[in-house]
């Protein structure tokens, strides 16, 4: 073969390879969410999360531990360097004496010198949990009542609030509803005055309402997941049906090709040039099983007919063509070897 002919053949093969790579990349992009959309979604989630104030913060934990007369009476001592925000624990059941509990992330990461043990002031840390068990042991006085509301969809998680009897600026004893630690510092608590039942019920109603509003998506997560999976399966079935009938309709219009790579080029060309495509003889029963499962494409289906022509919108056509291309790739054969009949058999 002359060198010129070989060179021309190499150019043609390279061009076709590039065209196929671009087509595959285009199909891949259509299946992915744009990066900008993902960024905006996470940005909105971050803003929503920032608006929710945590009932217990690291600053609040440290303020409570470092000022606790009870812990000091047990022999615990706050270390003098306030930048470390660390306390030495002694005589805490289950915690070795000399354990250092820190409320500074910097101190915990860089380690205090000559520390016999280290802990961080957060839930799940053995030393911190030991303090919680110790302080939770005595019963609450009559003037303080703990009220909780379970969070549905979680493993025993709950939202907690306290009804506390306090003296107001006029010296009157009135109930206060407390939802975070920082609010306790400003109260003049009367621990001996019993909390009225009305205050407890009001607090329980507030907690339950807040849980329903804030965690309603979490409560419905399993149902939403099931519905999404059902819709995804139905959408996949619909794409199979449309892909099959799209290819058959093209063949009936004398634009069929035995080689699927060339048939795929015809399908892509039709999709790019139309907003919708009319597909005749679609089976009503196949469409009904998908339309009842929450797919985004809704069609009017007659009650008595077994077949009907259907105007398929371009997004669904694109999804169907992409599915057919993936079915061809799944055969693990060269593009030149895959036939249209093989792909139809997969659909």
C-alpha positions in Angstrom: 0.0 0.0 0.0 1.5 3.4 -0.9 2.7 5.6 2.0 0.2 8.3 1.1 -2.8 5.9 1.4 -1.5 4.6 4.7 -1.2 8.1 6.0 -4.8 9.0 4.9 -6.1 5.8 6.5 -4.3 6.7 9.8 -5.8 10.2 9.7 -9.3 8.8 9.1 -9.0 6.3 12.0 -7.7 9.0 14.3 -10.6 11.3 13.4 -13.2 8.6 14.0 -11.5 7.7 17.4 -11.7 11.4 18.4 -15.3 11.7 17.3 -16.2 8.6 19.4 -14.3 9.9 22.4 -16.1 13.2 22.2 -19.5 11.5 21.9 -18.7 9.2 24.9 -17.6 12.3 26.9 -20.8 14.1 26.0 -22.9 11.2 27.2 -20.9 11.1 30.4 -21.4 14.8 31.0 -25.2 14.5 30.5 -25.2 11.9 33.3 -23.3 14.1 35.8 -24.5 17.1 37.8 -22.5 20.3 36.8 -19.9 21.4 39.4 -21.6 24.8 39.8 -24.9 23.2 40.7 -23.2 20.9 43.3 -21.4 24.0 44.7 -24.7 25.9 45.1 -26.3 22.9 46.8 -23.6 22.5 49.3 -23.5 26.3 49.9 -27.2 26.3 50.7 -26.7 23.3 53.1 -23.9 25.1 54.8 -25.9 28.2 55.3 -28.8 26.2 56.7 -26.6 24.4 59.1 -24.9 27.6 60.3 -28.4 29.0 61.1 -29.0 26.2 63.6 -27.4 27.0 66.9 -26.0 24.0 68.8 -27.5 23.6 72.3 -24.1 22.6 73.7 -20.8 24.2 72.4 -17.2 23.6 73.3 -17.1 27.0 75.0 -20.1 26.1 77.1 -18.6 22.8 78.1 -15.4 24.4 79.2 -17.2 27.1 81.1 -19.2 24.5 83.0 -16.2 22.2 83.8 -13.7 24.9 84.7 -16.1 26.6 87.2 -17.5 23.4 88.8 -17.2 23.5 92.6 -18.1 19.8 92.6 -15.2 18.8 90.5 -12.8 20.9 92.5 -14.1 19.2 95.7 -13.1 15.9 94.2 -9.5 17.1 93.7 -9.7 18.2 90.0 -7.7 21.3 89.2 -7.7 23.7 86.2 -4.3 24.1 84.7 -2.9 27.6 85.1 -2.2 28.2 81.4 -5.7 29.5 80.2 -4.8 29.1 76.6 -4.7 25.4 77.0 -8.2 25.2 78.5 -7.3 22.0 80.3 -8.3 20.4 83.6 -6.5 17.6 85.6 -9.0 15.0 86.7 -8.7 13.2 90.0 -10.9 10.8 91.9 -13.3 10.4 89.0 -14.6 6.8 88.9 -13.2 5.0 85.9 -10.6 7.7 85.0 -7.0 7.4 86.0 -5.9 10.2 88.3 -3.8 12.8 86.5 -5.8 12.5 83.2 -5.8 15.8 81.4 -9.2 16.8 79.8 -8.9 19.5 77.2 -11.4 21.9 75.6 -8.9 23.3 73.1 -8.4 21.6 69.8 -5.0 23.2 69.5 -3.9 21.8 72.9 -5.2 18.3 72.1 -3.5 18.2 68.7 -0.1 19.4 70.0 -0.2 17.5 73.4 0.6 18.9 76.8 4.0 17.9 78.1 4.3 15.3 80.9 0.6 14.4 80.6 -0.2 10.9 82.0 -3.4 10.7 79.9 -5.2 12.9 77.5 -8.9 13.3 76.7 -11.0 15.8 74.8 -14.2 17.4 76.2 -16.7 16.0 73.8 -19.3 13.2 73.9 -17.8 9.8 73.3 -14.5 10.5 75.1 -14.2 8.1 78.0 -13.0 10.8 80.5 -15.7 13.2 79.5 -18.4 10.5 79.6 -17.3 9.6 83.1 -17.9 13.2 84.2 -21.3 13.1 82.7 -22.2 9.8 84.5 -20.9 11.2 87.8 -22.8 14.5 87.6 -26.0 12.8 86.3 -26.1 10.4 89.3 -27.9 12.7 91.8 -31.6 13.3 91.1 -32.7 16.7 90.0 -34.2 19.0 92.6 -38.0 19.8 92.4 -37.2 23.2 90.7 -35.6 21.6 87.6 -37.3 19.2 85.3 -35.7 17.5 82.3 -38.1 17.0 79.3 -37.1 15.2 76.1 -38.7 14.5 72.7 -37.4 11.5 70.6 -36.0 12.2 67.1 -37.7 9.8 64.6 -35.4 7.9 62.3 -32.5 7.8 64.8 -31.2 5.3 67.3 -32.5 6.7 70.6 -31.5 10.3 69.8 -33.6 13.0 71.5 -33.9 16.7 71.9 -33.7 17.9 75.5 -34.9 20.9 77.3 -35.3 21.9 81.0 -38.1 23.6 82.9 -36.4 25.6 85.6 -38.0 27.7 88.4 -36.3 31.1 88.7 -36.8 34.4 90.4 -37.5 37.3 88.0 -36.6 40.9 88.4 -39.6 41.4 90.7 -38.6 38.5 92.9 -41.5 36.3 91.7 -40.9 32.6 91.2 -41.7 31.7 87.5 -40.8 28.9 85.2 -38.1 29.3 82.5 -37.7 27.1 79.5 -34.0 26.4 78.8 -32.7 24.8 75.6 -29.0 25.5 75.8 -26.3 25.7 78.5 -25.6 29.4 78.0 -29.1 30.4 79.1 -28.6 29.0 82.6 -25.9 31.5 83.5 -28.4 34.4 83.7 -30.9 32.6 85.9 -31.5 33.0 89.6 -32.6 29.4 90.2 -35.0 28.5 93.0 -34.3 24.7 93.1 -36.9 24.0 95.8 -40.0 25.5 94.1 -41.7 22.6 92.1 -42.1 23.0 88.4 -45.8 23.3 87.4 -47.3 20.7 85.1 -48.3 23.4 82.6 -44.7 24.4 82.1 -43.7 20.8 81.5 -46.4 20.3 78.9 -45.5 23.6 77.1 -41.9 22.6 77.0 -42.8 19.1 75.7 -45.0 20.6 73.0 -42.2 23.0 71.9 -39.6 20.2 71.7 -41.9 17.9 69.8 -42.9 20.6 67.3 -39.3 21.6 66.8 -38.3 18.0 66.2 -41.0 17.5 63.6 -40.0 20.7 61.8 -36.3 20.2 61.9 -36.1 16.5 61.3 -39.1 15.9 59.1 -36.8 15.0 56.2 -34.9 12.6 58.4 -38.2 11.0 59.6 -39.2 10.5 56.0 -35.7 9.4 54.8 -36.6 5.7 54.4 -39.8 6.5 52.5 -38.0 9.0 50.3 -35.3 6.5 49.6 -37.8 3.8 48.7 -39.7 6.2 46.4 -36.5 7.4 44.7 -35.3 3.8 44.1 -38.7 2.9 42.7 -38.7 5.9 40.4 -35.1 5.2 39.3 -36.0 1.6 38.4 -39.1 2.8 36.5 -37.0 5.5 34.7 -34.5 2.8 33.6 -37.4 0.6 32.3 -38.9 3.6 30.4 -35.5 4.4 28.8 -35.2 0.7 27.7 -38.7 0.9 26.1 -38.0 4.2 24.4 -34.6 3.1 23.1 -36.0 -0.1 21.6 -39.0 1.6 19.9 -36.8 4.5 18.8 -34.5 2.1 17.0 -37.4 0.1 15.5 -39.1 3.3 14.3 -35.9 4.5 12.6 -35.6 1.1 10.9 -39.2 1.3 9.7 -38.3 4.7 8.2 -35.6 3.0 6.2 -32.8 4.6 8.2 -31.7 1.5 9.9 -28.2 0.1 9.9 -27.0 -3.4 10.8 -23.9 -1.9 12.4 -24.8 -0.3 15.7 -22.1 2.3 15.6 -23.5 3.7 12.4 -27.1 3.3 13.8 -26.1 5.2 16.9 -24.8 8.1 14.7 -28.2 8.2 13.0 -30.0 8.3 16.4 -27.7 11.1 17.7 -28.4 13.1 14.6 -32.1 12.8 15.0 -32.1 13.7 18.7 -29.9 16.8 18.1 -32.3 18.1 15.4 -35.6 17.8 17.2 -37.4 18.8 20.4 -39.5 15.6 20.4 -39.9 12.5 18.3 -43.1 10.7 17.5 -42.7 6.9 18.2 -45.6 4.8 16.8 -46.9 1.6 18.3 -45.7 2.0 21.9 -47.2 -0.6 24.2 -49.5 0.9 26.7 -48.9 -1.7 29.4 -45.1 -1.0 29.3 -45.7 2.7 29.7 -48.3 2.3 32.5 -45.8 0.4 34.7 -43.4 3.3 34.5 -45.9 6.2 34.6 -47.2 5.1 38.0 -43.8 5.0 39.7 -43.0 8.7 39.8 -40.9 9.2 36.7 -40.6 12.8 35.5 -42.2 12.1 32.2 -46.0 11.8 32.3 -48.0 10.5 29.4 -51.8 10.3 28.9 -52.6 6.6 28.5 -55.9 5.4 27.0 -57.8 2.7 29.0 -58.8 0.5 26.1 -56.0 0.6 23.6 -53.0 -1.7 23.7 -50.8 0.5 21.5 -50.5 4.2 20.9 -48.2 6.7 19.2 -46.2 8.8 21.6 -44.4 12.1 21.3 -41.2 11.6 23.3 -39.4 14.7 24.5 -35.8 15.3 23.7 -34.4 14.7 27.2 -36.0 11.2 27.3 -34.7 10.5 23.9 -31.2 11.4 25.0 -31.4 9.2 28.0 -32.6 6.3 25.8 -29.8 6.7 23.3 -27.2 6.9 26.0 -28.7 3.7 27.5 -28.5 2.0 24.2 -24.8 3.1 23.8 -24.0 1.7 27.3 -25.7 -1.6 26.4 -23.5 -1.8 23.3 -20.3 -1.1 25.4 -21.4 -3.8 27.9 -21.0 -6.4 25.1 -17.2 -5.8 25.3 -16.8 -6.1 21.5 -15.3 -3.7 19.0 -17.6 -1.0 17.8 -17.4 -2.4 14.3 -18.5 -5.9 15.5 -21.5 -4.9 17.5 -24.8 -5.2 15.5 -28.0 -3.3 16.1 -29.8 -6.6 16.6 -27.5 -7.5 19.5 -28.3 -4.2 21.2 -32.1 -4.6 20.6 -31.8 -8.0 22.2 -30.3 -6.3 25.3 -33.1 -3.8 25.4 
